[in-house]
Amino acid sequence: MRLNVQSDYALRLLMHLAVRDGELVTIAEVAERFQVSKNHLMKIASLLAREGYIDAARGRSGGLKLAKPAKQVRVGDVVRCMEADFAIVECFQEGNSQCLIMPCCKLQRVLGEAVEAFLAILDRYSLDDLVRRNPDLRLLLGKEAA
Amino acid sequence: MRLNVQSDYALRLLMHLAVRDGELVTIAEVAERFQVSKNHLMKIASLLAREGYIDAARGRSGGLKLAKPAKQVRVGDVVRCMEADFAIVECFQEGNSQCLIMPCCKLQRVLGEAVEAFLAILDRYSLDDLVRRNPDLRLLLGKEAA
């Protein structure tokens, strides 16, 4: 069971920006530090900007920064934003399930409860929880380390 | 975020056998009722038999039945059996992650906690919980419905 790679990279990017606390960080730097595809990050940054998580400034002195305080960014909301769906099994795909036992299936309720428990944990944590009091993280993602 | 299709089909197959309570059910019947691939089910049944969830009797009067009481089959254990892994993001893949911030990443712990919460819900329920006091399920999967 996996989150998609967009969720993974979005969270890394947001942690990077949170550590840099308002300073503009280029996608090129995030791509370089994490050794991930710049094109991939551009699409993720585009969605995060559209959803109000980050601000993107274009141009030669451009870059990304958080659009709201790290304390206001819940990990659960980022994951909901980046995941295509939480259609944990087929019958959760709206209008796309033929499963015979849907009308009376208790498993569907159990799996729904499990997904809610998963997200409830992620909702307890903010981006600030991931980066504060984490000096090693600041060493790895800070400007000085470039 | 999804479970793989093997987990989905394995749980359907086990519910089918649980409803039939010791009577041999053929893969062909499960495939027919759920409109899923017989070959796919055969591989799933093979793994479930290997892991001690079902007994498979070969031959003309053959078929499948539960190898242990439905009350002793936890949904969580079936999912653990059928999922390739719970490598929710890259750094959970043993020996296969290059993520720069692994040594000091708090997100890894948060995601691990979320996965444990997911499985803890599934561990609360047995196969028996899914099928008992469910007359509609018995109508849909019972022998008479064939």
Interface residues (C-beta under 8 A of the other chain):
Chain A: M1 R2 L3 N4 V5 S7 D8 L11 R12 M15 R33 F34 Q35 V75 V79 E83 D85 F86 A87 I88 V89 E90 Q98 C99 L100 I101 P103 C104 C105 K106 L107 V110 L111 E113 A114 V115 A117 F118 L119 A120 I121 L122 Y125 D129 L130 V131 N134 D136 L137 L140 L141
Chain B: M1 R2 L3 N4 V5 S7 D8 L11 R12 M15 R33 F34 Q35 V75 V79 E83 D85 F86 A87 I88 V89 E90 Q98 C99 L100 I101 P103 C104 C105 K106 L107 V110 L111 E113 A114 V115 A117 F118 L119 A120 I121 L122 Y125 D129 L130 V131 N134 D136 L137 L140 L141
